[in-house]
Every structure is written in C-alpha cells, then in structure tokens.
Amino acid sequence: MAKPKLKEHRIRMDWCKGCGICVAFCPKSVLELDAQDKVSVARAEDCICCRLCELRCPDMAIEVVVEQEGLQ
C-alpha cells in the first residue's frame, strides 16, 4: 500500500476551541495554535497523514484529506 499523500487540512475554526490536543499529538509538529488560540497548519509539508490530530480532536474540528490514488 502506498503512503498517503496530503491534499489538505480542513479546519473548522468555528468548532475549534483551542485546546491544543491536536498540537500535542502531532508527531511532526505540523500544527500550532495561532494568536487567537485556534489551530493552524504551520508545516504542511511535514505531515505524514497519521490523522492523530483528527482522531484526538474532541470537537471534530480538523480533518486530514489525502489524495485518492488513481483518481484525478
């Protein structure tokens, strides 16, 4: 199975309460909290698509979207 390739991070800012759980669980330090204590993608190129941020977010405010193989 091929390694998933990141398409985008979808963040629902209105759902994010700035708890920082996603930031803490990211193994590659891709995410940060911004000046308003909302999650932001600081280093998308380092994302390994593990989805720990998505799985740990208590408010379902973040989604990791990967490119589908064979689809254009």
PDB file of N, CA, C and O in Angstrom:
ATOM      1  N   MET A   1       0.842  -1.185   0.000  1.00  0.00           N
ATOM      2  CA  MET A   1       0.000   0.000   0.000  1.00  0.00           C
ATOM      3  C   MET A   1       0.885   1.246   0.000  1.00  0.00           C
ATOM      4  O   MET A   1       1.852   1.340   0.756  1.00  0.00           O
ATOM      5  N   ALA A   2       0.542   2.177  -0.845  1.00  0.00           N
ATOM      6  CA  ALA A   2       1.327   3.400  -0.975  1.00  0.00           C
ATOM      7  C   ALA A   2       1.087   4.333   0.211  1.00  0.00           C
ATOM      8  O   ALA A   2       0.021   4.331   0.826  1.00  0.00           O
ATOM      9  N   LYS A   3       2.099   5.115   0.504  1.00  0.00           N
ATOM     10  CA  LYS A   3       1.999   6.111   1.566  1.00  0.00           C
ATOM     11  C   LYS A   3       0.984   7.174   1.150  1.00  0.00           C
ATOM     12  O   LYS A   3       1.047   7.674   0.027  1.00  0.00           O
ATOM     13  N   PRO A   4       0.048   7.529   2.039  1.00  0.00           N
ATOM     14  CA  PRO A   4      -0.934   8.556   1.658  1.00  0.00           C
ATOM     15  C   PRO A   4      -0.271   9.909   1.453  1.00  0.00           C
ATOM     16  O   PRO A   4       0.678  10.267   2.150  1.00  0.00           O
ATOM     17  N   LYS A   5      -0.787  10.648   0.488  1.00  0.00           N
ATOM     18  CA  LYS A   5      -0.252  11.974   0.184  1.00  0.00           C
ATOM     19  C   LYS A   5      -1.276  13.022   0.610  1.00  0.00           C
ATOM     20  O   LYS A   5      -2.450  12.954   0.244  1.00  0.00           O
ATOM     21  N   LEU A   6      -0.813  13.975   1.377  1.00  0.00           N
ATOM     22  CA  LEU A   6      -1.683  15.015   1.894  1.00  0.00           C
ATOM     23  C   LEU A   6      -2.245  15.881   0.777  1.00  0.00           C
ATOM     24  O   LEU A   6      -1.516  16.338  -0.104  1.00  0.00           O
ATOM     25  N   LYS A   7      -3.549  16.097   0.829  1.00  0.00           N
ATOM     26  CA  LYS A   7      -4.192  17.044  -0.068  1.00  0.00           C
ATOM     27  C   LYS A   7      -4.405  18.361   0.670  1.00  0.00           C
ATOM     28  O   LYS A   7      -4.055  19.429   0.167  1.00  0.00           O
ATOM     29  N   GLU A   8      -4.983  18.276   1.869  1.00  0.00           N
ATOM     30  CA  GLU A   8      -5.192  19.478   2.673  1.00  0.00           C
ATOM     31  C   GLU A   8      -5.619  19.113   4.091  1.00  0.00           C
ATOM     32  O   GLU A   8      -6.038  17.990   4.371  1.00  0.00           O
ATOM     33  N   HIS A   9      -5.500  20.088   4.963  1.00  0.00           N
ATOM     34  CA  HIS A   9      -6.076  20.004   6.300  1.00  0.00           C
ATOM     35  C   HIS A   9      -7.320  20.882   6.269  1.00  0.00           C
ATOM     36  O   HIS A   9      -7.234  22.064   5.939  1.00  0.00           O
ATOM     37  N   ARG A  10      -8.460  20.326   6.604  1.00  0.00           N
ATOM     38  CA  ARG A  10      -9.686  21.124   6.698  1.00  0.00           C
ATOM     39  C   ARG A  10      -9.929  21.421   8.167  1.00  0.00           C
ATOM     40  O   ARG A  10     -10.113  20.515   8.979  1.00  0.00           O
ATOM     41  N   ILE A  11      -9.927  22.687   8.489  1.00  0.00           N
ATOM     42  CA  ILE A  11     -10.097  23.103   9.879  1.00  0.00           C
ATOM     43  C   ILE A  11     -11.352  23.955   9.986  1.00  0.00           C
ATOM     44  O   ILE A  11     -11.500  24.965   9.297  1.00  0.00           O
ATOM     45  N   ARG A  12     -12.245  23.532  10.857  1.00  0.00           N
ATOM     46  CA  ARG A  12     -13.460  24.302  11.142  1.00  0.00           C
ATOM     47  C   ARG A  12     -13.139  25.231  12.301  1.00  0.00           C
ATOM     48  O   ARG A  12     -13.244  24.844  13.465  1.00  0.00           O
ATOM     49  N   MET A  13     -12.752  26.444  11.980  1.00  0.00           N
ATOM     50  CA  MET A  13     -12.341  27.404  13.007  1.00  0.00           C
ATOM     51  C   MET A  13     -13.459  27.692  14.004  1.00  0.00           C
ATOM     52  O   MET A  13     -13.200  27.942  15.181  1.00  0.00           O
ATOM     53  N   ASP A  14     -14.696  27.654  13.530  1.00  0.00           N
ATOM     54  CA  ASP A  14     -15.818  27.916  14.426  1.00  0.00           C
ATOM     55  C   ASP A  14     -16.045  26.767  15.409  1.00  0.00           C
ATOM     56  O   ASP A  14     -16.715  26.955  16.424  1.00  0.00           O
ATOM     57  N   TRP A  15     -15.504  25.592  15.129  1.00  0.00           N
ATOM     58  CA  TRP A  15     -15.622  24.456  16.039  1.00  0.00           C
ATOM     59  C   TRP A  15     -14.419  24.340  16.974  1.00  0.00           C
ATOM     60  O   TRP A  15     -14.536  23.780  18.064  1.00  0.00           O
ATOM     61  N   CYS A  16     -13.267  24.863  16.559  1.00  0.00           N
ATOM     62  CA  CYS A  16     -12.034  24.750  17.341  1.00  0.00           C
ATOM     63  C   CYS A  16     -12.119  25.626  18.589  1.00  0.00           C
ATOM     64  O   CYS A  16     -12.412  26.819  18.515  1.00  0.00           O
ATOM     65  N   LYS A  17     -11.852  24.994  19.749  1.00  0.00           N
ATOM     66  CA  LYS A  17     -11.873  25.760  20.999  1.00  0.00           C
ATOM     67  C   LYS A  17     -10.463  26.053  21.502  1.00  0.00           C
ATOM     68  O   LYS A  17     -10.292  26.640  22.571  1.00  0.00           O
ATOM     69  N   GLY A  18      -9.453  25.644  20.733  1.00  0.00           N
ATOM     70  CA  GLY A  18      -8.073  25.966  21.081  1.00  0.00           C
ATOM     71  C   GLY A  18      -7.510  25.154  22.232  1.00  0.00           C
ATOM     72  O   GLY A  18      -6.670  25.647  22.985  1.00  0.00           O
ATOM     73  N   CYS A  19      -7.957  23.928  22.376  1.00  0.00           N
ATOM     74  CA  CYS A  19      -7.497  23.096  23.498  1.00  0.00           C
ATOM     75  C   CYS A  19      -6.052  22.634  23.330  1.00  0.00           C
ATOM     76  O   CYS A  19      -5.375  22.354  24.319  1.00  0.00           O
ATOM     77  N   GLY A  20      -5.563  22.550  22.067  1.00  0.00           N
ATOM     78  CA  GLY A  20      -4.182  22.161  21.802  1.00  0.00           C
ATOM     79  C   GLY A  20      -3.920  20.673  21.781  1.00  0.00           C
ATOM     80  O   GLY A  20      -2.767  20.258  21.662  1.00  0.00           O
ATOM     81  N   ILE A  21      -4.949  19.858  21.893  1.00  0.00           N
ATOM     82  CA  ILE A  21      -4.761  18.404  21.876  1.00  0.00           C
ATOM     83  C   ILE A  21      -4.156  17.958  20.544  1.00  0.00           C
ATOM     84  O   ILE A  21      -3.244  17.132  20.520  1.00  0.00           O
ATOM     85  N   CYS A  22      -4.658  18.500  19.452  1.00  0.00           N
ATOM     86  CA  CYS A  22      -4.130  18.125  18.141  1.00  0.00           C
ATOM     87  C   CYS A  22      -2.659  18.497  18.009  1.00  0.00           C
ATOM     88  O   CYS A  22      -1.872  17.751  17.427  1.00  0.00           O
ATOM     89  N   VAL A  23      -2.296  19.638  18.544  1.00  0.00           N
ATOM     90  CA  VAL A  23      -0.907  20.101  18.505  1.00  0.00           C
ATOM     91  C   VAL A  23      -0.021  19.148  19.303  1.00  0.00           C
ATOM     92  O   VAL A  23       1.071  18.789  18.861  1.00  0.00           O
ATOM     93  N   ALA A  24      -0.489  18.746  20.463  1.00  0.00           N
ATOM     94  CA  ALA A  24       0.288  17.861  21.342  1.00  0.00           C
ATOM     95  C   ALA A  24       0.487  16.468  20.746  1.00  0.00           C
ATOM     96  O   ALA A  24       1.532  15.853  20.956  1.00  0.00           O
ATOM     97  N   PHE A  25      -0.497  15.966  20.011  1.00  0.00           N
ATOM     98  CA  PHE A  25      -0.413  14.608  19.476  1.00  0.00           C
ATOM     99  C   PHE A  25       0.306  14.524  18.136  1.00  0.00           C
ATOM    100  O   PHE A  25       0.688  13.430  17.721  1.00  0.00           O
ATOM    101  N   CYS A  26       0.500  15.638  17.451  1.00  0.00           N
ATOM    102  CA  CYS A  26       1.144  15.601  16.136  1.00  0.00           C
ATOM    103  C   CYS A  26       2.615  15.208  16.279  1.00  0.00           C
ATOM    104  O   CYS A  26       3.387  15.926  16.914  1.00  0.00           O
ATOM    105  N   PRO A  27       3.009  14.067  15.690  1.00  0.00           N
ATOM    106  CA  PRO A  27       4.398  13.610  15.844  1.00  0.00           C
ATOM    107  C   PRO A  27       5.413  14.433  15.049  1.00  0.00           C
ATOM    108  O   PRO A  27       6.614  14.324  15.296  1.00  0.00           O
ATOM    109  N   LYS A  28       4.959  15.241  14.113  1.00  0.00           N
ATOM    110  CA  LYS A  28       5.864  16.014  13.256  1.00  0.00           C
ATOM    111  C   LYS A  28       5.759  17.524  13.480  1.00  0.00           C
ATOM    112  O   LYS A  28       6.328  18.297  12.709  1.00  0.00           O
ATOM    113  N   SER A  29       5.053  17.951  14.509  1.00  0.00           N
ATOM    114  CA  SER A  29       4.889  19.379  14.833  1.00  0.00           C
ATOM    115  C   SER A  29       4.372  20.191  13.652  1.00  0.00           C
ATOM    116  O   SER A  29       4.854  21.289  13.372  1.00  0.00           O
ATOM    117  N   VAL A  30       3.385  19.628  12.968  1.00  0.00           N
ATOM    118  CA  VAL A  30       2.783  20.289  11.811  1.00  0.00           C
ATOM    119  C   VAL A  30       1.848  21.412  12.246  1.00  0.00           C
ATOM    120  O   VAL A  30       1.727  22.426  11.560  1.00  0.00           O
ATOM    121  N   LEU A  31       1.193  21.228  13.380  1.00  0.00           N
ATOM    122  CA  LEU A  31       0.166  22.166  13.834  1.00  0.00           C
ATOM    123  C   LEU A  31       0.666  23.075  14.949  1.00  0.00           C
ATOM    124  O   LEU A  31       1.545  22.709  15.730  1.00  0.00           O
ATOM    125  N   GLU A  32       0.087  24.264  15.003  1.00  0.00           N
ATOM    126  CA  GLU A  32       0.372  25.226  16.069  1.00  0.00           C
ATOM    127  C   GLU A  32      -0.917  25.943  16.435  1.00  0.00           C
ATOM    128  O   GLU A  32      -1.879  25.931  15.666  1.00  0.00           O
ATOM    129  N   LEU A  33      -0.941  26.563  17.600  1.00  0.00           N
ATOM    130  CA  LEU A  33      -2.048  27.445  17.948  1.00  0.00           C
ATOM    131  C   LEU A  33      -1.652  28.857  17.551  1.00  0.00           C
ATOM    132  O   LEU A  33      -0.531  29.294  17.813  1.00  0.00           O
ATOM    133  N   ASP A  34      -2.584  29.573  16.912  1.00  0.00           N
ATOM    134  CA  ASP A  34      -2.298  30.933  16.457  1.00  0.00           C
ATOM    135  C   ASP A  34      -2.559  31.946  17.575  1.00  0.00           C
ATOM    136  O   ASP A  34      -2.794  31.560  18.720  1.00  0.00           O
ATOM    137  N   ALA A  35      -2.519  33.208  17.253  1.00  0.00           N
ATOM    138  CA  ALA A  35      -2.693  34.279  18.238  1.00  0.00           C
ATOM    139  C   ALA A  35      -4.075  34.264  18.886  1.00  0.00           C
ATOM    140  O   ALA A  35      -4.251  34.761  19.999  1.00  0.00           O
ATOM    141  N   GLN A  36      -5.055  33.690  18.184  1.00  0.00           N
ATOM    142  CA  GLN A  36      -6.411  33.588  18.737  1.00  0.00           C
ATOM    143  C   GLN A  36      -6.652  32.232  19.412  1.00  0.00           C
ATOM    144  O   GLN A  36      -7.793  31.877  19.709  1.00  0.00           O
ATOM    145  N   ASP A  37      -5.577  31.480  19.651  1.00  0.00           N
ATOM    146  CA  ASP A  37      -5.660  30.137  20.228  1.00  0.00           C
ATOM    147  C   ASP A  37      -6.523  29.196  19.407  1.00  0.00           C
ATOM    148  O   ASP A  37      -7.297  28.411  19.954  1.00  0.00           O
ATOM    149  N   LYS A  38      -6.386  29.281  18.108  1.00  0.00           N
ATOM    150  CA  LYS A  38      -7.039  28.365  17.177  1.00  0.00           C
ATOM    151  C   LYS A  38      -5.947  27.604  16.445  1.00  0.00           C
ATOM    152  O   LYS A  38      -4.855  28.128  16.227  1.00  0.00           O
ATOM    153  N   VAL A  39      -6.242  26.369  16.066  1.00  0.00           N
ATOM    154  CA  VAL A  39      -5.239  25.555  15.398  1.00  0.00           C
ATOM    155  C   VAL A  39      -4.953  26.113  14.005  1.00  0.00           C
ATOM    156  O   VAL A  39      -5.854  26.582  13.308  1.00  0.00           O
ATOM    157  N   SER A  40      -3.690  26.052  13.621  1.00  0.00           N
ATOM    158  CA  SER A  40      -3.286  26.432  12.272  1.00  0.00           C
ATOM    159  C   SER A  40      -2.217  25.451  11.796  1.00  0.00           C
ATOM    160  O   SER A  40      -1.503  24.846  12.596  1.00  0.00           O
ATOM    161  N   VAL A  41      -2.127  25.310  10.493  1.00  0.00           N
ATOM    162  CA  VAL A  41      -1.142  24.417   9.889  1.00  0.00           C
ATOM    163  C   VAL A  41       0.123  25.224   9.642  1.00  0.00           C
ATOM    164  O   VAL A  41       0.147  26.130   8.809  1.00  0.00           O
ATOM    165  N   ALA A  42       1.167  24.883  10.372  1.00  0.00           N
ATOM    166  CA  ALA A  42       2.424  25.627  10.271  1.00  0.00           C
ATOM    167  C   ALA A  42       3.398  24.988   9.286  1.00  0.00           C
ATOM    168  O   ALA A  42       4.153  25.694   8.619  1.00  0.00           O
ATOM    169  N   ARG A  43       3.389  23.671   9.191  1.00  0.00           N
ATOM    170  CA  ARG A  43       4.334  22.956   8.341  1.00  0.00           C
ATOM    171  C   ARG A  43       3.639  21.791   7.622  1.00  0.00           C
ATOM    172  O   ARG A  43       3.902  20.629   7.929  1.00  0.00           O
ATOM    173  N   ALA A  44       2.771  22.097   6.686  1.00  0.00           N
ATOM    174  CA  ALA A  44       2.008  21.064   5.967  1.00  0.00           C
ATOM    175  C   ALA A  44       2.917  20.063   5.261  1.00  0.00           C
ATOM    176  O   ALA A  44       2.586  18.883   5.146  1.00  0.00           O
ATOM    177  N   GLU A  45       4.069  20.548   4.788  1.00  0.00           N
ATOM    178  CA  GLU A  45       4.982  19.661   4.055  1.00  0.00           C
ATOM    179  C   GLU A  45       5.555  18.539   4.921  1.00  0.00           C
ATOM    180  O   GLU A  45       6.059  17.549   4.391  1.00  0.00           O
ATOM    181  N   ASP A  46       5.484  18.682   6.249  1.00  0.00           N
ATOM    182  CA  ASP A  46       5.995  17.656   7.159  1.00  0.00           C
ATOM    183  C   ASP A  46       4.936  16.635   7.573  1.00  0.00           C
ATOM    184  O   ASP A  46       5.253  15.657   8.251  1.00  0.00           O
ATOM    185  N   CYS A  47       3.673  16.853   7.169  1.00  0.00           N
ATOM    186  CA  CYS A  47       2.572  15.972   7.581  1.00  0.00           C
ATOM    187  C   CYS A  47       2.753  14.568   7.007  1.00  0.00           C
ATOM    188  O   CYS A  47       3.019  14.411   5.815  1.00  0.00           O
ATOM    189  N   ILE A  48       2.608  13.555   7.852  1.00  0.00           N
ATOM    190  CA  ILE A  48       2.717  12.161   7.427  1.00  0.00           C
ATOM    191  C   ILE A  48       1.347  11.488   7.330  1.00  0.00           C
ATOM    192  O   ILE A  48       1.256  10.274   7.149  1.00  0.00           O
ATOM    193  N   CYS A  49       0.289  12.282   7.449  1.00  0.00           N
ATOM    194  CA  CYS A  49      -1.093  11.804   7.297  1.00  0.00           C
ATOM    195  C   CYS A  49      -1.444  10.695   8.281  1.00  0.00           C
ATOM    196  O   CYS A  49      -2.167   9.760   7.935  1.00  0.00           O
ATOM    197  N   CYS A  50      -0.939  10.794   9.496  1.00  0.00           N
ATOM    198  CA  CYS A  50      -1.244   9.783  10.508  1.00  0.00           C
ATOM    199  C   CYS A  50      -2.646   9.966  11.089  1.00  0.00           C
ATOM    200  O   CYS A  50      -3.213   9.036  11.663  1.00  0.00           O
ATOM    201  N   ARG A  51      -3.194  11.156  10.938  1.00  0.00           N
ATOM    202  CA  ARG A  51      -4.546  11.511  11.375  1.00  0.00           C
ATOM    203  C   ARG A  51      -4.724  11.537  12.893  1.00  0.00           C
ATOM    204  O   ARG A  51      -5.854  11.526  13.380  1.00  0.00           O
ATOM    205  N   LEU A  52      -3.633  11.572  13.636  1.00  0.00           N
ATOM    206  CA  LEU A  52      -3.772  11.647  15.090  1.00  0.00           C
ATOM    207  C   LEU A  52      -4.499  12.919  15.512  1.00  0.00           C
ATOM    208  O   LEU A  52      -5.275  12.907  16.467  1.00  0.00           O
ATOM    209  N   CYS A  53      -4.249  14.009  14.805  1.00  0.00           N
ATOM    210  CA  CYS A  53      -4.944  15.272  15.127  1.00  0.00           C
ATOM    211  C   CYS A  53      -6.448  15.110  14.937  1.00  0.00           C
ATOM    212  O   CYS A  53      -7.241  15.533  15.778  1.00  0.00           O
ATOM    213  N   GLU A  54      -6.821  14.504  13.840  1.00  0.00           N
ATOM    214  CA  GLU A  54      -8.233  14.294  13.514  1.00  0.00           C
ATOM    215  C   GLU A  54      -8.894  13.359  14.528  1.00  0.00           C
ATOM    216  O   GLU A  54     -10.012  13.610  14.978  1.00  0.00           O
ATOM    217  N   LEU A  55      -8.210  12.307  14.874  1.00  0.00           N
ATOM    218  CA  LEU A  55      -8.767  11.311  15.791  1.00  0.00           C
ATOM    219  C   LEU A  55      -8.868  11.805  17.228  1.00  0.00           C
ATOM    220  O   LEU A  55      -9.764  11.387  17.962  1.00  0.00           O
ATOM    221  N   ARG A  56      -7.963  12.687  17.635  1.00  0.00           N
ATOM    222  CA  ARG A  56      -7.926  13.162  19.023  1.00  0.00           C
ATOM    223  C   ARG A  56      -8.723  14.436  19.269  1.00  0.00           C
ATOM    224  O   ARG A  56      -8.987  14.779  20.421  1.00  0.00           O
ATOM    225  N   CYS A  57      -9.107  15.136  18.225  1.00  0.00           N
ATOM    226  CA  CYS A  57      -9.844  16.393  18.402  1.00  0.00           C
ATOM    227  C   CYS A  57     -11.215  16.107  19.018  1.00  0.00           C
ATOM    228  O   CYS A  57     -12.031  15.413  18.411  1.00  0.00           O
ATOM    229  N   PRO A  58     -11.475  16.635  20.217  1.00  0.00           N
ATOM    230  CA  PRO A  58     -12.762  16.351  20.867  1.00  0.00           C
ATOM    231  C   PRO A  58     -13.940  17.053  20.195  1.00  0.00           C
ATOM    232  O   PRO A  58     -15.094  16.706  20.449  1.00  0.00           O
ATOM    233  N   ASP A  59     -13.660  18.030  19.347  1.00  0.00           N
ATOM    234  CA  ASP A  59     -14.726  18.793  18.702  1.00  0.00           C
ATOM    235  C   ASP A  59     -14.859  18.507  17.207  1.00  0.00           C
ATOM    236  O   ASP A  59     -15.647  19.151  16.515  1.00  0.00           O
ATOM    237  N   MET A  60     -14.083  17.533  16.709  1.00  0.00           N
ATOM    238  CA  MET A  60     -14.101  17.154  15.289  1.00  0.00           C
ATOM    239  C   MET A  60     -13.884  18.362  14.381  1.00  0.00           C
ATOM    240  O   MET A  60     -14.515  18.487  13.332  1.00  0.00           O
ATOM    241  N   ALA A  61     -12.979  19.250  14.802  1.00  0.00           N
ATOM    242  CA  ALA A  61     -12.737  20.494  14.082  1.00  0.00           C
ATOM    243  C   ALA A  61     -11.687  20.366  12.992  1.00  0.00           C
ATOM    244  O   ALA A  61     -11.514  21.291  12.198  1.00  0.00           O
ATOM    245  N   ILE A  62     -10.985  19.243  12.933  1.00  0.00           N
ATOM    246  CA  ILE A  62      -9.909  19.092  11.937  1.00  0.00           C
ATOM    247  C   ILE A  62     -10.071  17.786  11.183  1.00  0.00           C
ATOM    248  O   ILE A  62     -10.419  16.751  11.750  1.00  0.00           O
ATOM    249  N   GLU A  63      -9.806  17.867   9.881  1.00  0.00           N
ATOM    250  CA  GLU A  63      -9.881  16.696   9.014  1.00  0.00           C
ATOM    251  C   GLU A  63      -8.645  16.683   8.132  1.00  0.00           C
ATOM    252  O   GLU A  63      -8.272  17.707   7.558  1.00  0.00           O
ATOM    253  N   VAL A  64      -8.014  15.525   8.025  1.00  0.00           N
ATOM    254  CA  VAL A  64      -6.864  15.364   7.156  1.00  0.00           C
ATOM    255  C   VAL A  64      -7.368  14.730   5.865  1.00  0.00           C
ATOM    256  O   VAL A  64      -7.861  13.603   5.875  1.00  0.00           O
ATOM    257  N   VAL A  65      -7.247  15.447   4.764  1.00  0.00           N
ATOM    258  CA  VAL A  65      -7.726  14.968   3.472  1.00  0.00           C
ATOM    259  C   VAL A  65      -6.518  14.501   2.670  1.00  0.00           C
ATOM    260  O   VAL A  65      -5.555  15.243   2.480  1.00  0.00           O
ATOM    261  N   VAL A  66      -6.589  13.253   2.201  1.00  0.00           N
ATOM    262  CA  VAL A  66      -5.498  12.695   1.403  1.00  0.00           C
ATOM    263  C   VAL A  66      -5.953  12.532  -0.047  1.00  0.00           C
ATOM    264  O   VAL A  66      -7.143  12.400  -0.334  1.00  0.00           O
ATOM    265  N   GLU A  67      -4.984  12.545  -0.942  1.00  0.00           N
ATOM    266  CA  GLU A  67      -5.279  12.333  -2.357  1.00  0.00           C
ATOM    267  C   GLU A  67      -5.613  10.861  -2.579  1.00  0.00           C
ATOM    268  O   GLU A  67      -4.933   9.976  -2.061  1.00  0.00           O
ATOM    269  N   GLN A  68      -6.651  10.615  -3.342  1.00  0.00           N
ATOM    270  CA  GLN A  68      -7.048   9.250  -3.657  1.00  0.00           C
ATOM    271  C   GLN A  68      -6.223   8.743  -4.829  1.00  0.00           C
ATOM    272  O   GLN A  68      -6.159   9.383  -5.879  1.00  0.00           O
ATOM    273  N   GLU A  69      -5.600   7.606  -4.646  1.00  0.00           N
ATOM    274  CA  GLU A  69      -4.766   7.042  -5.705  1.00  0.00           C
ATOM    275  C   GLU A  69      -5.627   6.617  -6.888  1.00  0.00           C
ATOM    276  O   GLU A  69      -6.675   5.995  -6.713  1.00  0.00           O
ATOM    277  N   GLY A  70      -5.181   6.956  -8.086  1.00  0.00           N
ATOM    278  CA  GLY A  70      -5.906   6.574  -9.293  1.00  0.00           C
ATOM    279  C   GLY A  70      -7.011   7.544  -9.671  1.00  0.00           C
ATOM    280  O   GLY A  70      -7.578   7.425 -10.758  1.00  0.00           O
ATOM    281  N   LEU A  71      -7.333   8.500  -8.812  1.00  0.00           N
ATOM    282  CA  LEU A  71      -8.357   9.490  -9.123  1.00  0.00           C
ATOM    283  C   LEU A  71      -7.684  10.803  -9.473  1.00  0.00           C
ATOM    284  O   LEU A  71      -6.620  11.121  -8.943  1.00  0.00           O
ATOM    285  N   GLN A  72      -8.291  11.555 -10.352  1.00  0.00           N
ATOM    286  CA  GLN A  72      -7.712  12.832 -10.741  1.00  0.00           C
ATOM    287  C   GLN A  72      -8.668  13.945 -10.552  1.00  0.00           C
ATOM    288  O   GLN A  72      -8.338  15.097 -10.835  1.00  0.00           O
TER     289      GLN A  72
END
